[in-house]
């Protein structure tokens, strides 16, 4: 089964839809799984439409939605959220349907249902690809990892050593200027779509040697 792992969205609805159409054409009729690494909201122009679309797709078992730090902020730390792009998210809801300080219930339920990680078995290499928002502690099995490390930490960006049980880790969270960062068994695919660079999807087909699909950003958050 092919694995498609999509980087941070941050309200970039048009780029996300272009990427999903590209994936549909690339996968064809082959079995596949699509994983989002989180950060669906904030900074970008249309977080409301992003969540509308993902709520619909969440009913499809071929989609997996991971939890990003921006997806937790509205529920855990509103002050931090206010300093990190909340205004753009709330503005996207000012259409008369909802008070601007609240998400609709289905969006809240979606954000609260996101997972901390997804593991994908690669039989040819006898190991797992671990998909996560921020990274994992290299010395611990996946079931012993904590939320802070997996959602918030930036300590594993560019990590060049090996992981417990020879994991291959794919993450986002720390934006790069348009190019992925692949160091040994760590791959960062947050290529800063919301900052005017690219939205990237890593494609794995029975190997940890990925192919990439890329959508150029049409938006720049300043």
C-alpha positions as CSV (number, residue, x, y, z in Angstrom):
1,X,0.0,0.0,0.0
2,X,1.3,3.4,-0.9
3,X,1.7,6.0,1.8
4,X,1.1,9.7,1.2
5,X,2.2,12.1,4.0
6,X,1.2,15.7,3.7
7,X,3.0,18.6,5.5
8,X,1.5,21.4,7.5
9,X,-1.6,23.1,5.9
10,X,-2.1,26.2,8.1
11,X,-5.3,27.3,6.4
12,X,-4.0,27.1,2.8
13,X,-7.1,25.6,1.4
14,X,-6.4,26.0,-2.3
15,X,-3.0,24.4,-2.1
16,X,-4.4,21.5,-0.1
17,X,-7.1,20.8,-2.6
18,X,-4.6,21.0,-5.4
19,X,-2.4,18.5,-3.5
20,X,-5.3,16.1,-2.9
21,X,-6.2,16.2,-6.6
22,X,-2.5,15.4,-7.4
23,X,-2.6,12.5,-5.0
24,X,-5.7,11.1,-6.6
25,X,-4.1,11.1,-10.0
26,X,-0.8,9.7,-8.7
27,X,-2.4,6.9,-6.8
28,X,-4.9,5.9,-9.4
29,X,-6.6,2.6,-8.4
30,X,-3.7,1.5,-6.2
31,X,-4.5,1.0,-2.5
32,X,-3.1,3.9,-0.5
33,X,-3.3,5.8,2.8
34,X,-3.1,9.6,3.1
35,X,-1.7,11.0,6.4
36,X,-1.7,14.7,7.4
37,X,0.9,15.7,9.9
38,X,-1.3,18.3,11.6
39,X,-1.4,22.1,11.9
40,X,-4.6,22.5,9.8
41,X,-5.4,26.0,11.1
42,X,-3.9,29.5,11.8
43,X,-1.9,32.1,9.8
44,X,-3.3,31.0,6.4
45,X,-6.3,32.5,4.6
46,X,-9.1,29.9,5.0
47,X,-8.8,27.6,8.0
48,X,-12.6,27.2,8.1
49,X,-12.7,25.7,4.6
50,X,-9.8,23.5,5.4
51,X,-11.6,22.0,8.3
52,X,-14.9,21.7,6.4
53,X,-13.1,19.6,3.8
54,X,-11.2,17.5,6.3
55,X,-14.3,16.8,8.4
56,X,-15.9,15.3,5.2
57,X,-12.8,13.2,4.4
58,X,-12.5,12.0,8.0
59,X,-15.3,9.5,7.3
60,X,-13.0,7.7,4.9
61,X,-10.7,5.2,6.6
62,X,-8.0,5.8,4.1
63,X,-7.3,9.2,5.7
64,X,-5.3,9.7,8.9
65,X,-5.2,13.1,10.7
66,X,-2.4,13.8,13.2
67,X,-2.4,16.4,15.9
68,X,-0.3,19.6,15.5
69,X,0.5,22.2,18.1
70,X,-1.8,24.7,16.4
71,X,-4.6,22.3,16.6
72,X,-4.2,22.2,20.4
73,X,-3.7,25.9,21.1
74,X,-7.4,27.0,21.0
75,X,-8.2,24.4,23.7
76,X,-5.1,24.5,25.8
77,X,-3.6,28.1,25.7
78,X,-5.7,30.8,24.1
79,X,-3.0,33.5,24.8
80,X,-0.4,31.5,22.9
81,X,-2.9,30.9,20.1
82,X,-3.6,34.6,19.9
83,X,0.1,35.3,19.2
84,X,0.4,32.6,16.6
85,X,-2.2,33.2,13.8
86,X,-5.5,32.9,15.6
87,X,-6.8,36.1,14.1
88,X,-6.7,34.7,10.6
89,X,-8.5,31.6,11.7
90,X,-11.3,33.5,13.4
91,X,-11.6,35.8,10.4
92,X,-12.3,32.8,8.2
93,X,-15.4,32.1,10.2
94,X,-16.9,35.6,10.0
95,X,-19.6,34.6,7.6
96,X,-22.7,35.0,9.8
97,X,-22.8,31.4,10.7
98,X,-20.8,31.3,13.9
99,X,-19.7,33.8,16.6
100,X,-16.1,34.7,15.7
101,X,-14.8,33.4,19.0
102,X,-16.0,29.8,18.5
103,X,-15.5,26.9,16.1
104,X,-18.6,25.0,15.0
105,X,-19.0,21.8,16.9
106,X,-18.0,19.4,14.1
107,X,-14.7,21.3,13.7
108,X,-14.0,21.1,17.5
109,X,-14.8,17.4,17.4
110,X,-12.5,16.9,14.4
111,X,-9.5,18.7,16.0
112,X,-10.0,16.9,19.3
113,X,-10.1,13.5,17.5
114,X,-6.7,13.9,15.8
115,X,-4.0,11.3,16.6
116,X,-0.5,11.7,18.0
117,X,1.1,9.3,15.5
118,X,0.6,6.8,12.7
119,X,2.9,3.9,12.0
120,X,3.2,2.3,8.6
121,X,5.0,-1.1,8.1
122,X,7.5,-1.5,5.4
123,X,8.0,-5.2,4.8
124,X,10.9,-4.9,2.5
125,X,12.9,-3.1,5.2
126,X,11.4,-4.8,8.2
127,X,10.7,-1.6,10.0
128,X,8.1,1.1,10.6
129,X,7.7,4.6,9.1
130,X,6.5,6.7,12.1
131,X,4.4,9.8,11.1
132,X,4.2,12.5,13.7
133,X,3.8,16.2,13.9
134,X,7.0,17.4,15.6
135,X,9.2,14.3,16.3
136,X,9.9,11.5,18.7
137,X,12.3,10.6,21.4
138,X,14.9,8.4,19.6
139,X,15.4,6.1,22.6
140,X,11.8,5.2,23.3
141,X,9.3,2.8,21.6
142,X,6.4,4.7,20.0
143,X,3.9,3.6,22.6
144,X,5.9,5.2,25.3
145,X,6.2,8.6,23.7
146,X,4.7,11.7,25.3
147,X,2.5,14.5,23.8
148,X,4.9,17.3,24.3
149,X,7.7,15.7,22.3
150,X,5.4,14.5,19.5
151,X,3.5,17.8,19.1
152,X,5.7,20.6,20.3
153,X,9.4,19.8,20.4
154,X,11.8,21.1,17.8
155,X,14.8,19.1,19.1
156,X,14.8,16.4,16.4
157,X,15.0,18.7,13.4
158,X,17.8,17.3,11.2
159,X,18.5,14.4,13.6
160,X,21.2,12.3,12.1
161,X,21.4,9.3,14.4
162,X,19.2,6.1,14.6
163,X,15.9,5.6,16.4
164,X,14.6,2.9,18.6
165,X,13.8,-0.3,16.6
166,X,15.2,1.4,13.4
167,X,12.2,3.7,12.9
168,X,12.0,6.1,10.0
169,X,10.4,9.3,11.2
170,X,8.4,11.7,9.0
171,X,7.3,15.0,10.6
172,X,6.4,18.6,10.0
173,X,6.1,21.5,12.6
174,X,9.4,23.3,11.9
175,X,9.1,25.2,8.6
176,X,11.7,25.0,5.9
177,X,12.3,27.3,3.0
178,X,10.7,25.2,0.3
179,X,12.8,22.1,0.5
180,X,12.5,19.0,2.6
181,X,15.2,18.1,5.1
182,X,16.2,14.4,4.9
183,X,18.9,13.3,7.4
184,X,19.5,9.6,7.8
185,X,16.2,8.3,9.3
186,X,14.5,11.6,9.8
187,X,12.4,13.5,7.2
188,X,10.9,17.0,7.7
189,X,8.2,17.8,5.2
190,X,7.0,21.2,6.4
191,X,8.1,23.2,3.5
192,X,6.4,26.4,4.7
193,X,3.4,26.7,2.4
194,X,1.8,29.4,4.5
195,X,5.0,31.5,4.3
196,X,5.0,31.5,0.5
197,X,7.0,28.4,-0.3
198,X,5.6,24.9,-1.0
199,X,3.1,22.3,0.3
200,X,4.9,18.9,0.1
201,X,3.7,15.4,0.2
202,X,6.2,12.5,0.7
203,X,5.2,9.3,-1.2
204,X,6.4,5.9,0.1
205,X,5.9,2.7,-1.9
206,X,7.3,-0.3,0.1
207,X,10.5,1.7,0.8
208,X,11.7,4.5,3.0
209,X,13.1,6.2,-0.1
210,X,10.3,8.8,-0.9
211,X,9.1,10.5,-4.0
212,X,7.7,14.0,-3.6
213,X,4.7,15.8,-4.8
214,X,4.9,19.6,-4.5
215,X,2.4,22.5,-4.8
216,X,3.7,26.0,-5.0
217,X,2.1,28.3,-2.5
218,X,-0.2,31.1,-3.7
219,X,-0.2,32.9,-0.3
220,X,2.4,34.4,2.0
221,X,1.8,35.1,5.7
222,X,3.8,38.0,7.1
